Amino acid sequence: MLRANGIVHALEGVAGLAAAQGDARRAARLYGAAEALREVIRTPLAPFDRTEYDRYVAVARAQLDEAAFAAVWAEGRTMPLEQAIAEALHATSAVPTPGHLPPPTP
């Protein structure tokens, strides 16, 4: 159960990052996958996480029309967990790490 909680938090974290970077489709898919996993493990979102969660979901939602957002969220809910993890890992591989940040522009 502890491992599944960590996976949920990781999926939601990467989803928030994707939303902030303008990748609303990936964000919605990962949020959908995280929501489905939360239901399976019977672990609702903690009240202290709700504000940040809602904020990033709203960011992703604003980038798509409602039908597209709902369709991609539903796709995430039916995605096999291994596929959701792979998508999250793929998303994070494109994020620069502190040692590999591009140089500042003059």
A tleap script that builds the chain and sets N, CA, C and O, in Angstrom:
source leaprc.protein.ff14SB
mol = sequence {
  NMET LEU ARG ALA ASN GLY ILE VAL HIE ALA
  LEU GLU GLY VAL ALA GLY LEU ALA ALA ALA
  GLN GLY ASP ALA ARG ARG ALA ALA ARG LEU
  TYR GLY ALA ALA GLU ALA LEU ARG GLU VAL
  ILE ARG THR PRO LEU ALA PRO PHE ASP ARG
  THR GLU TYR ASP ARG TYR VAL ALA VAL ALA
  ARG ALA GLN LEU ASP GLU ALA ALA PHE ALA
  ALA VAL TRP ALA GLU GLY ARG THR MET PRO
  LEU GLU GLN ALA ILE ALA GLU ALA LEU HIE
  ALA THR SER ALA VAL PRO THR PRO GLY HIE
  LEU PRO PRO PRO THR CPRO
}
set mol.1.N position { 0.830 -1.192 0.000 }
set mol.1.CA position { 0.000 0.000 0.000 }
set mol.1.C position { 0.868 1.247 0.000 }
set mol.1.O position { 0.567 2.207 -0.709 }
set mol.2.N position { 1.947 1.247 0.788 }
set mol.2.CA position { 2.829 2.405 0.854 }
set mol.2.C position { 3.435 2.690 -0.509 }
set mol.2.O position { 3.548 3.850 -0.906 }
set mol.3.N position { 3.819 1.665 -1.217 }
set mol.3.CA position { 4.394 1.832 -2.555 }
set mol.3.C position { 3.365 2.443 -3.501 }
set mol.3.O position { 3.707 3.325 -4.288 }
set mol.4.N position { 2.127 1.999 -3.441 }
set mol.4.CA position { 1.083 2.544 -4.308 }
set mol.4.C position { 0.828 4.010 -3.987 }
set mol.4.O position { 0.579 4.805 -4.893 }
set mol.5.N position { 0.886 4.380 -2.709 }
set mol.5.CA position { 0.732 5.787 -2.341 }
set mol.5.C position { 1.839 6.624 -2.966 }
set mol.5.O position { 1.587 7.721 -3.464 }
set mol.6.N position { 3.047 6.116 -2.942 }
set mol.6.CA position { 4.165 6.829 -3.560 }
set mol.6.C position { 3.974 6.985 -5.058 }
set mol.6.O position { 4.298 8.030 -5.623 }
set mol.7.N position { 3.455 5.960 -5.698 }
set mol.7.CA position { 3.213 6.022 -7.140 }
set mol.7.C position { 2.151 7.074 -7.436 }
set mol.7.O position { 2.295 7.850 -8.381 }
set mol.8.N position { 1.086 7.108 -6.637 }
set mol.8.CA position { 0.031 8.108 -6.828 }
set mol.8.C position { 0.618 9.511 -6.714 }
set mol.8.O position { 0.368 10.366 -7.563 }
set mol.9.N position { 1.389 9.741 -5.676 }
set mol.9.CA position { 1.976 11.067 -5.480 }
set mol.9.C position { 2.927 11.423 -6.625 }
set mol.9.O position { 2.964 12.570 -7.070 }
set mol.10.N position { 3.685 10.452 -7.094 }
set mol.10.CA position { 4.597 10.707 -8.212 }
set mol.10.C position { 3.823 11.045 -9.483 }
set mol.10.O position { 4.179 11.984 -10.194 }
set mol.11.N position { 2.771 10.289 -9.772 }
set mol.11.CA position { 1.961 10.567 -10.959 }
set mol.11.C position { 1.357 11.966 -10.884 }
set mol.11.O position { 1.366 12.711 -11.863 }
set mol.12.N position { 0.834 12.311 -9.712 }
set mol.12.CA position { 0.236 13.639 -9.549 }
set mol.12.C position { 1.291 14.740 -9.639 }
set mol.12.O position { 1.030 15.810 -10.189 }
set mol.13.N position { 2.465 14.481 -9.106 }
set mol.13.CA position { 3.535 15.469 -9.196 }
set mol.13.C position { 3.971 15.722 -10.625 }
set mol.13.O position { 4.149 16.871 -11.030 }
set mol.14.N position { 4.144 14.663 -11.384 }
set mol.14.CA position { 4.536 14.810 -12.787 }
set mol.14.C position { 3.393 15.444 -13.578 }
set mol.14.O position { 3.633 16.238 -14.488 }
set mol.15.N position { 2.159 15.100 -13.237 }
set mol.15.CA position { 1.010 15.716 -13.906 }
set mol.15.C position { 1.004 17.224 -13.667 }
set mol.15.O position { 0.761 17.998 -14.593 }
set mol.16.N position { 1.268 17.640 -12.443 }
set mol.16.CA position { 1.330 19.066 -12.138 }
set mol.16.C position { 2.438 19.757 -12.908 }
set mol.16.O position { 2.257 20.868 -13.409 }
set mol.17.N position { 3.579 19.105 -13.003 }
set mol.17.CA position { 4.700 19.644 -13.773 }
set mol.17.C position { 4.319 19.761 -15.248 }
set mol.17.O position { 4.612 20.770 -15.890 }
set mol.18.N position { 3.674 18.742 -15.776 }
set mol.18.CA position { 3.249 18.782 -17.183 }
set mol.18.C position { 2.259 19.925 -17.411 }
set mol.18.O position { 2.344 20.628 -18.418 }
set mol.19.N position { 1.327 20.109 -16.485 }
set mol.19.CA position { 0.360 21.206 -16.620 }
set mol.19.C position { 1.078 22.548 -16.624 }
set mol.19.O position { 0.787 23.414 -17.449 }
set mol.20.N position { 2.010 22.712 -15.704 }
set mol.20.CA position { 2.751 23.968 -15.603 }
set mol.20.C position { 3.589 24.233 -16.848 }
set mol.20.O position { 3.843 25.389 -17.187 }
set mol.21.N position { 4.018 23.178 -17.531 }
set mol.21.CA position { 4.835 23.329 -18.738 }
set mol.21.C position { 3.990 23.397 -20.010 }
set mol.21.O position { 4.529 23.455 -21.115 }
set mol.22.N position { 2.663 23.389 -19.852 }
set mol.22.CA position { 1.784 23.509 -21.010 }
set mol.22.C position { 1.442 22.209 -21.698 }
set mol.22.O position { 0.882 22.227 -22.794 }
set mol.23.N position { 1.759 21.088 -21.093 }
set mol.23.CA position { 1.439 19.779 -21.680 }
set mol.23.C position { 0.163 19.245 -21.022 }
set mol.23.O position { 0.196 18.300 -20.233 }
set mol.24.N position { -0.956 19.874 -21.370 }
set mol.24.CA position { -2.229 19.569 -20.724 }
set mol.24.C position { -2.699 18.145 -20.984 }
set mol.24.O position { -3.309 17.531 -20.108 }
set mol.25.N position { -2.434 17.619 -22.146 }
set mol.25.CA position { -2.892 16.252 -22.452 }
set mol.25.C position { -2.183 15.239 -21.541 }
set mol.25.O position { -2.820 14.347 -20.981 }
set mol.26.N position { -0.871 15.386 -21.403 }
set mol.26.CA position { -0.134 14.480 -20.520 }
set mol.26.C position { -0.608 14.671 -19.076 }
set mol.26.O position { -0.798 13.694 -18.352 }
set mol.27.N position { -0.796 15.909 -18.662 }
set mol.27.CA position { -1.249 16.188 -17.304 }
set mol.27.C position { -2.594 15.515 -17.033 }
set mol.27.O position { -2.758 14.838 -16.018 }
set mol.28.N position { -3.535 15.698 -17.922 }
set mol.28.CA position { -4.871 15.114 -17.722 }
set mol.28.C position { -4.805 13.590 -17.698 }
set mol.28.O position { -5.470 12.950 -16.883 }
set mol.29.N position { -4.000 13.004 -18.594 }
set mol.29.CA position { -3.865 11.538 -18.606 }
set mol.29.C position { -3.296 11.039 -17.286 }
set mol.29.O position { -3.798 10.071 -16.715 }
set mol.30.N position { -2.247 11.700 -16.801 }
set mol.30.CA position { -1.628 11.248 -15.553 }
set mol.30.C position { -2.522 11.501 -14.348 }
set mol.30.O position { -2.564 10.683 -13.429 }
set mol.31.N position { -3.239 12.623 -14.339 }
set mol.31.CA position { -4.198 12.845 -13.250 }
set mol.31.C position { -5.303 11.793 -13.279 }
set mol.31.O position { -5.740 11.321 -12.229 }
set mol.32.N position { -5.752 11.428 -14.468 }
set mol.32.CA position { -6.767 10.378 -14.578 }
set mol.32.C position { -6.248 9.045 -14.068 }
set mol.32.O position { -6.955 8.325 -13.363 }
set mol.33.N position { -5.012 8.717 -14.424 }
set mol.33.CA position { -4.404 7.466 -13.958 }
set mol.33.C position { -4.245 7.476 -12.441 }
set mol.33.O position { -4.507 6.472 -11.779 }
set mol.34.N position { -3.817 8.605 -11.893 }
set mol.34.CA position { -3.646 8.719 -10.439 }
set mol.34.C position { -4.993 8.591 -9.729 }
set mol.34.O position { -5.095 7.933 -8.693 }
set mol.35.N position { -6.011 9.214 -10.285 }
set mol.35.CA position { -7.344 9.122 -9.682 }
set mol.35.C position { -7.832 7.671 -9.643 }
set mol.35.O position { -8.375 7.219 -8.635 }
set mol.36.N position { -7.632 6.951 -10.744 }
set mol.36.CA position { -8.056 5.550 -10.794 }
set mol.36.C position { -7.290 4.713 -9.767 }
set mol.36.O position { -7.871 3.855 -9.101 }
set mol.37.N position { -5.991 4.964 -9.642 }
set mol.37.CA position { -5.195 4.223 -8.658 }
set mol.37.C position { -5.636 4.565 -7.246 }
set mol.37.O position { -5.699 3.679 -6.394 }
set mol.38.N position { -5.943 5.825 -6.977 }
set mol.38.CA position { -6.445 6.206 -5.649 }
set mol.38.C position { -7.712 5.428 -5.305 }
set mol.38.O position { -7.896 5.004 -4.164 }
set mol.39.N position { -8.586 5.243 -6.299 }
set mol.39.CA position { -9.816 4.490 -6.059 }
set mol.39.C position { -9.517 3.023 -5.752 }
set mol.39.O position { -10.138 2.431 -4.869 }
set mol.40.N position { -8.572 2.443 -6.477 }
set mol.40.CA position { -8.218 1.035 -6.267 }
set mol.40.C position { -7.646 0.817 -4.870 }
set mol.40.O position { -7.991 -0.155 -4.197 }
set mol.41.N position { -6.774 1.719 -4.439 }
set mol.41.CA position { -6.133 1.536 -3.129 }
set mol.41.C position { -6.912 2.213 -1.999 }
set mol.41.O position { -6.505 2.194 -0.838 }
set mol.42.N position { -8.045 2.809 -2.377 }
set mol.42.CA position { -8.939 3.450 -1.399 }
set mol.42.C position { -8.218 4.511 -0.555 }
set mol.42.O position { -8.315 4.529 0.672 }
set mol.43.N position { -7.499 5.381 -1.247 }
set mol.43.CA position { -6.777 6.462 -0.589 }
set mol.43.C position { -7.184 7.781 -1.230 }
set mol.43.O position { -6.666 8.144 -2.287 }
set mol.44.N position { -8.099 8.492 -0.604 }
set mol.44.CA position { -8.510 9.776 -1.184 }
set mol.44.C position { -7.400 10.818 -1.057 }
set mol.44.O position { -6.468 10.677 -0.264 }
set mol.45.N position { -7.531 11.839 -1.846 }
set mol.45.CA position { -6.593 12.954 -1.787 }
set mol.45.C position { -6.706 13.616 -0.419 }
set mol.45.O position { -7.809 13.906 0.043 }
set mol.46.N position { -5.587 13.851 0.220 }
set mol.46.CA position { -5.577 14.482 1.541 }
set mol.46.C position { -6.039 15.931 1.421 }
set mol.46.O position { -5.707 16.604 0.445 }
set mol.47.N position { -6.793 16.414 2.392 }
set mol.47.CA position { -7.281 17.803 2.332 }
set mol.47.C position { -6.167 18.834 2.163 }
set mol.47.O position { -6.361 19.837 1.477 }
set mol.48.N position { -5.007 18.608 2.774 }
set mol.48.CA position { -3.919 19.584 2.656 }
set mol.48.C position { -3.274 19.580 1.274 }
set mol.48.O position { -2.537 20.509 0.945 }
set mol.49.N position { -3.530 18.559 0.455 }
set mol.49.CA position { -3.025 18.511 -0.918 }
set mol.49.C position { -4.027 19.077 -1.919 }
set mol.49.O position { -3.674 19.339 -3.069 }
set mol.50.N position { -5.262 19.263 -1.493 }
set mol.50.CA position { -6.360 19.625 -2.400 }
set mol.50.C position { -6.127 20.949 -3.141 }
set mol.50.O position { -6.386 21.020 -4.342 }
set mol.51.N position { -5.650 21.986 -2.468 }
set mol.51.CA position { -5.494 23.295 -3.100 }
set mol.51.C position { -4.525 23.237 -4.274 }
set mol.51.O position { -4.837 23.701 -5.371 }
set mol.52.N position { -3.351 22.666 -4.037 }
set mol.52.CA position { -2.357 22.572 -5.113 }
set mol.52.C position { -2.856 21.669 -6.236 }
set mol.52.O position { -2.696 21.993 -7.413 }
set mol.53.N position { -3.452 20.553 -5.882 }
set mol.53.CA position { -3.999 19.625 -6.873 }
set mol.53.C position { -5.024 20.347 -7.757 }
set mol.53.O position { -4.936 20.307 -8.984 }
set mol.54.N position { -5.984 21.000 -7.120 }
set mol.54.CA position { -7.028 21.703 -7.870 }
set mol.54.C position { -6.442 22.788 -8.760 }
set mol.54.O position { -6.910 22.998 -9.879 }
set mol.55.N position { -5.423 23.473 -8.268 }
set mol.55.CA position { -4.806 24.548 -9.050 }
set mol.55.C position { -4.194 24.000 -10.337 }
set mol.55.O position { -4.411 24.564 -11.410 }
set mol.56.N position { -3.435 22.914 -10.245 }
set mol.56.CA position { -2.786 22.374 -11.442 }
set mol.56.C position { -3.765 21.658 -12.369 }
set mol.56.O position { -3.579 21.667 -13.586 }
set mol.57.N position { -4.789 21.048 -11.818 }
set mol.57.CA position { -5.832 20.480 -12.676 }
set mol.57.C position { -6.501 21.614 -13.455 }
set mol.57.O position { -6.779 21.468 -14.645 }
set mol.58.N position { -6.761 22.737 -12.793 }
set mol.58.CA position { -7.373 23.887 -13.466 }
set mol.58.C position { -6.464 24.437 -14.565 }
set mol.58.O position { -6.946 24.852 -15.618 }
set mol.59.N position { -5.162 24.443 -14.326 }
set mol.59.CA position { -4.208 24.900 -15.342 }
set mol.59.C position { -4.303 24.005 -16.575 }
set mol.59.O position { -4.359 24.498 -17.701 }
set mol.60.N position { -4.320 22.697 -16.362 }
set mol.60.CA position { -4.430 21.762 -17.487 }
set mol.60.C position { -5.777 21.902 -18.180 }
set mol.60.O position { -5.851 21.912 -19.409 }
set mol.61.N position { -6.829 22.010 -17.401 }
set mol.61.CA position { -8.192 22.123 -17.957 }
set mol.61.C position { -8.318 23.374 -18.835 }
set mol.61.O position { -8.990 23.343 -19.865 }
set mol.62.N position { -7.683 24.454 -18.435 }
set mol.62.CA position { -7.773 25.713 -19.177 }
set mol.62.C position { -7.084 25.639 -20.538 }
set mol.62.O position { -7.353 26.461 -21.414 }
set mol.63.N position { -6.211 24.672 -20.718 }
set mol.63.CA position { -5.456 24.546 -21.968 }
set mol.63.C position { -6.188 23.712 -23.018 }
set mol.63.O position { -5.782 23.672 -24.179 }
set mol.64.N position { -7.259 23.052 -22.609 }
set mol.64.CA position { -8.029 22.186 -23.519 }
set mol.64.C position { -9.505 22.550 -23.422 }
set mol.64.O position { -9.947 23.113 -22.421 }
set mol.65.N position { -10.261 22.227 -24.458 }
set mol.65.CA position { -11.702 22.396 -24.298 }
set mol.65.C position { -12.212 21.272 -23.403 }
set mol.65.O position { -11.531 20.263 -23.219 }
set mol.66.N position { -13.395 21.445 -22.854 }
set mol.66.CA position { -13.908 20.507 -21.844 }
set mol.66.C position { -14.019 19.073 -22.367 }
set mol.66.O position { -13.715 18.127 -21.641 }
set mol.67.N position { -14.449 18.905 -23.612 }
set mol.67.CA position { -14.586 17.558 -24.179 }
set mol.67.C position { -13.229 16.873 -24.314 }
set mol.67.O position { -13.090 15.695 -23.986 }
set mol.68.N position { -12.233 17.610 -24.795 }
set mol.68.CA position { -10.892 17.034 -24.952 }
set mol.68.C position { -10.301 16.686 -23.595 }
set mol.68.O position { -9.703 15.623 -23.425 }
set mol.69.N position { -10.470 17.586 -22.628 }
set mol.69.CA position { -9.950 17.324 -21.283 }
set mol.69.C position { -10.587 16.064 -20.701 }
set mol.69.O position { -9.887 15.198 -20.176 }
set mol.70.N position { -11.907 15.962 -20.794 }
set mol.70.CA position { -12.616 14.797 -20.246 }
set mol.70.C position { -12.187 13.510 -20.943 }
set mol.70.O position { -12.034 12.474 -20.296 }
set mol.71.N position { -11.993 13.569 -22.253 }
set mol.71.CA position { -11.589 12.372 -23.008 }
set mol.71.C position { -10.195 11.912 -22.601 }
set mol.71.O position { -9.961 10.716 -22.428 }
set mol.72.N position { -9.270 12.855 -22.449 }
set mol.72.CA position { -7.899 12.484 -22.092 }
set mol.72.C position { -7.851 11.998 -20.644 }
set mol.72.O position { -7.129 11.048 -20.340 }
set mol.73.N position { -8.610 12.634 -19.745 }
set mol.73.CA position { -8.691 12.184 -18.355 }
set mol.73.C position { -9.213 10.741 -18.316 }
set mol.73.O position { -8.658 9.899 -17.610 }
set mol.74.N position { -10.278 10.459 -19.073 }
set mol.74.CA position { -10.843 9.110 -19.122 }
set mol.74.C position { -9.830 8.108 -19.680 }
set mol.74.O position { -9.763 6.967 -19.225 }
set mol.75.N position { -9.056 8.537 -20.654 }
set mol.75.CA position { -7.999 7.679 -21.207 }
set mol.75.C position { -7.001 7.308 -20.107 }
set mol.75.O position { -6.580 6.156 -20.004 }
set mol.76.N position { -6.634 8.283 -19.297 }
set mol.76.CA position { -5.718 8.022 -18.188 }
set mol.76.C position { -6.308 7.070 -17.165 }
set mol.76.O position { -5.595 6.231 -16.614 }
set mol.77.N position { -7.591 7.189 -16.908 }
set mol.77.CA position { -8.243 6.316 -15.924 }
set mol.77.C position { -8.220 4.848 -16.359 }
set mol.77.O position { -8.236 3.953 -15.515 }
set mol.78.N position { -8.182 4.601 -17.652 }
set mol.78.CA position { -8.187 3.222 -18.139 }
set mol.78.C position { -6.795 2.724 -18.527 }
set mol.78.O position { -6.630 1.570 -18.922 }
set mol.79.N position { -5.805 3.591 -18.414 }
set mol.79.CA position { -4.434 3.247 -18.783 }
set mol.79.C position { -3.856 2.237 -17.786 }
set mol.79.O position { -4.002 2.421 -16.578 }
set mol.80.N position { -3.212 1.191 -18.261 }
set mol.80.CA position { -2.532 0.284 -17.332 }
set mol.80.C position { -1.499 1.046 -16.508 }
set mol.80.O position { -0.858 1.969 -17.011 }
set mol.81.N position { -1.341 0.669 -15.263 }
set mol.81.CA position { -0.427 1.368 -14.370 }
set mol.81.C position { 0.984 1.446 -14.937 }
set mol.81.O position { 1.636 2.486 -14.838 }
set mol.82.N position { 1.459 0.357 -15.530 }
set mol.82.CA position { 2.811 0.353 -16.098 }
set mol.82.C position { 2.951 1.412 -17.185 }
set mol.82.O position { 3.996 2.053 -17.301 }
set mol.83.N position { 1.903 1.596 -17.978 }
set mol.83.CA position { 1.929 2.596 -19.036 }
set mol.83.C position { 1.936 4.007 -18.439 }
set mol.83.O position { 2.638 4.888 -18.936 }
set mol.84.N position { 1.165 4.217 -17.386 }
set mol.84.CA position { 1.142 5.527 -16.727 }
set mol.84.C position { 2.519 5.853 -16.143 }
set mol.84.O position { 3.000 6.980 -16.260 }
set mol.85.N position { 3.137 4.872 -15.523 }
set mol.85.CA position { 4.478 5.078 -14.961 }
set mol.85.C position { 5.471 5.398 -16.079 }
set mol.85.O position { 6.293 6.305 -15.944 }
set mol.86.N position { 5.391 4.655 -17.172 }
set mol.86.CA position { 6.293 4.907 -18.302 }
set mol.86.C position { 6.081 6.307 -18.864 }
set mol.86.O position { 7.048 6.985 -19.211 }
set mol.87.N position { 4.837 6.746 -18.956 }
set mol.87.CA position { 4.566 8.092 -19.459 }
set mol.87.C position { 5.122 9.147 -18.505 }
set mol.87.O position { 5.685 10.152 -18.940 }
set mol.88.N position { 4.964 8.915 -17.212 }
set mol.88.CA position { 5.513 9.852 -16.224 }
set mol.88.C position { 7.037 9.888 -16.304 }
set mol.88.O position { 7.637 10.961 -16.239 }
set mol.89.N position { 7.657 8.734 -16.444 }
set mol.89.CA position { 9.125 8.691 -16.551 }
set mol.89.C position { 9.600 9.372 -17.822 }
set mol.89.O position { 10.618 10.065 -17.821 }
set mol.90.N position { 8.868 9.177 -18.896 }
set mol.90.CA position { 9.229 9.821 -20.159 }
set mol.90.C position { 9.124 11.338 -20.020 }
set mol.90.O position { 9.968 12.068 -20.539 }
set mol.91.N position { 8.103 11.809 -19.330 }
set mol.91.CA position { 7.917 13.250 -19.142 }
set mol.91.C position { 9.055 13.841 -18.336 }
set mol.91.O position { 9.519 14.943 -18.626 }
set mol.92.N position { 9.505 13.116 -17.328 }
set mol.92.CA position { 10.562 13.663 -16.477 }
set mol.92.C position { 11.919 13.587 -17.144 }
set mol.92.O position { 12.829 14.314 -16.746 }
set mol.93.N position { 12.091 12.741 -18.137 }
set mol.93.CA position { 13.389 12.667 -18.804 }
set mol.93.C position { 13.657 13.927 -19.629 }
set mol.93.O position { 14.806 14.202 -19.973 }
set mol.94.N position { 12.618 14.690 -19.948 }
set mol.94.CA position { 12.792 15.912 -20.724 }
set mol.94.C position { 13.023 17.128 -19.829 }
set mol.94.O position { 13.301 18.216 -20.333 }
set mol.95.N position { 12.912 16.961 -18.516 }
set mol.95.CA position { 13.093 18.065 -17.587 }
set mol.95.C position { 14.577 18.199 -17.265 }
set mol.95.O position { 15.199 17.223 -16.845 }
set mol.96.N position { 15.163 19.385 -17.451 }
set mol.96.CA position { 16.581 19.543 -17.143 }
set mol.96.C position { 16.846 19.358 -15.655 }
set mol.96.O position { 16.064 19.815 -14.821 }
set mol.97.N position { 17.916 18.707 -15.329 }
set mol.97.CA position { 18.323 18.566 -13.937 }
set mol.97.C position { 19.228 19.735 -13.583 }
set mol.97.O position { 19.801 20.350 -14.482 }
set mol.98.N position { 19.377 20.062 -12.299 }
set mol.98.CA position { 20.181 21.232 -11.931 }
set mol.98.C position { 21.569 21.257 -12.554 }
set mol.98.O position { 22.061 22.328 -12.911 }
set mol.99.N position { 22.200 20.123 -12.690 }
set mol.99.CA position { 23.529 20.090 -13.286 }
set mol.99.C position { 23.524 20.226 -14.793 }
set mol.99.O position { 24.579 20.391 -15.404 }
set mol.100.N position { 22.340 20.159 -15.407 }
set mol.100.CA position { 22.235 20.199 -16.858 }
set mol.100.C position { 21.323 21.325 -17.333 }
set mol.100.O position { 20.727 21.235 -18.407 }
set mol.101.N position { 21.217 22.369 -16.547 }
set mol.101.CA position { 20.394 23.497 -16.950 }
set mol.101.C position { 21.096 24.266 -18.071 }
set mol.101.O position { 22.323 24.370 -18.085 }
set mol.102.N position { 20.315 24.800 -19.006 }
set mol.102.CA position { 20.949 25.591 -20.061 }
set mol.102.C position { 21.562 26.856 -19.458 }
set mol.102.O position { 21.096 27.353 -18.433 }
set mol.103.N position { 22.597 27.362 -20.094 }
set mol.103.CA position { 23.216 28.574 -19.558 }
set mol.103.C position { 22.253 29.748 -19.665 }
set mol.103.O position { 21.408 29.773 -20.560 }
set mol.104.N position { 22.369 30.725 -18.759 }
set mol.104.CA position { 21.486 31.877 -18.839 }
set mol.104.C position { 21.769 32.687 -20.091 }
set mol.104.O position { 22.903 32.750 -20.566 }
set mol.105.N position { 20.738 33.296 -20.608 }
set mol.105.CA position { 20.932 34.125 -21.803 }
set mol.105.C position { 21.385 35.513 -21.372 }
set mol.105.O position { 20.900 36.052 -20.378 }
set mol.106.N position { 22.298 36.074 -22.110 }
set mol.106.CA position { 22.826 37.405 -21.728 }
set mol.106.C position { 21.811 38.502 -21.941 }
set mol.106.O position { 22.097 39.668 -21.670 }
savepdb mol mol.pdb
quit
